[in-house]
Amino acid sequence: METGKQTGSGAGLGPTGALSLITTVFLFQTLLENYIFEASYWDEAVAALFLGYFLLHTLAEAQIRQEDLIVCVLVALTAGAGLYGNWRFGIQGSRAAVLLDVVSHFKFAGLYLGVKAFCRVNRVDYRGMIRIPVLLAKIYLIVLFIFGVLNLFVNLGMYDEYRYGVRTYAFVFGTSGIVTNTVLFIVTLLLMECALCPDRRNLAFLVMAEIVLVMVIKSRSLILAAVFLILYVSLIVENKRDMRARTAFAAAAAGIIGYPQFQNYFVNGVKANQGRAPRLLFLEGGISLFKEYFPFGTGFGTFGSSTAATHYSSLYYTLGFNTVTGMTPDNTKYLNDTFWPMIFAQLGLAGAVPYILLLFGILFKIYDRARETGNAYVRLAGFFYAANVLISSIQSSYPGNNSMMMLTFLLTLMPFGFVQRGAEW
């Protein structure tokens, strides 16, 4: 399974070793973030390296593919609208906050462009690339599974709350959502091995991953577990080609599973805030800001983003967020539990439209390339990736999360393991 033109011979890891190292780093990034502060920036560093590769390759070739040019234009239009909002209204006074938020919005696009360029140019042994990361991922999954089972019966402190009278599962992360993100990356690695090595099915490990997702007991993890099961049965067991009926079924199942939490966060609020639920406040605030600052928005780092929380936005005082538990300057726990309200408030109509085209354009392109390989496991990985991004972006700023970066990395390079020599992707 090799593609590309350059062999990558000489000093250093070589293309195969470099991709293997990055995959391993991504596998353990969220774990190491608990102990090494700098680890939280590894995904940005990887994105910067690949974006630099893309830019240098484009300059060297003196040409750019049409689809890559479209991505660059959409990034420029979105960034222009957001930065204009920053310049015009001056709500976020920290230039560092603005820069960090710009990076958060577009790092997945830079990674996507760079990985494609790298895989087109370099000869990579994809089976060799995943050998060590997959082995480590299987060991990691076994550890997660064992402690997840123990967490059900023994109080190990590995939970963040009780749901349905049962402890949720957070492992050592403190937040159960990170367990979900870690399992999603492991599942994608397992599917990649199944695709590249026909003698591997990894069924026992995939079942184990499903059980861990269920043990998390959060709506998102339960929805993703149900979606993966439906996709696996449809694409691998039944080898279905037309997924429209199953997609509708999966959407209905997701709605049923997620409705209690939707009611809790958007209809009834939470008891601690007496109806002033953070996600409901973000929705209402986002609509209000979209109208008030039409059509350009409030600018980067001003509403709903991580940087708007760490560099506490003055808008939060105006909207009264500073009096809500988990949204105060000294307790920002819920200040990035949103995505779409953030996009429309910060970027306005002028920036939200190109950003939506950018996000969905990349999602659909990744799925199309996965489908074009003709491999059911790659198609499953591509479909599950897109479903995860759509589901996860409803409740959090997922496209700026390191999980989005990790999965975009794998899903962008995965189809190249099936490209015939000379084929152009």
PyMOL commands that set and color helices and strands:
alter all, ss='L'
color gray80, all
select helices_A, chain A and resi 14-32+37-61+66-89+95-121+126-153+176-196+203-216+219-237+244-267+271-273+278-292+306-310+315-318+321-323+340-372+376-395+398-400+402-418
alter helices_A, ss='H'
color red, helices_A
select strands_A, chain A and resi 2-3+124-125+162-163+166-167
alter strands_A, ss='S'
color yellow, strands_A
deselect
rebuild
show_as cartoon
